[in-house]
Amino acid sequence: MDRTSIYDELSRVEAEVVAAERQLAEQERLVLDLKREGQNIASAEKELERLRECQRLRDQDRQRLLSLLQT
């Protein structure tokens, strides 16, 4: 992979990370709202954990790309 391709991929991943941070914040608010209303939060918490795992994978991908640029 050439440096230009790595930078392009890194830019794409970083945009995904930013968008996913917004999704995480929205889901966290949903969980809190449901909890405050005394509603069942199991499915909302499950979705929140799925979003967090996806974000961890994006972060790992970003780190991999950054490492490639340092070589």
Secondary structure, DSSP 8 states (H G I E B T S, - for coil): --HHHHHHHHHHHHHHHHHHHHHHHHHHHHHHHHHHTT---HHHHHHHHHHHHHHHHHHHHHHHHHHHHT-
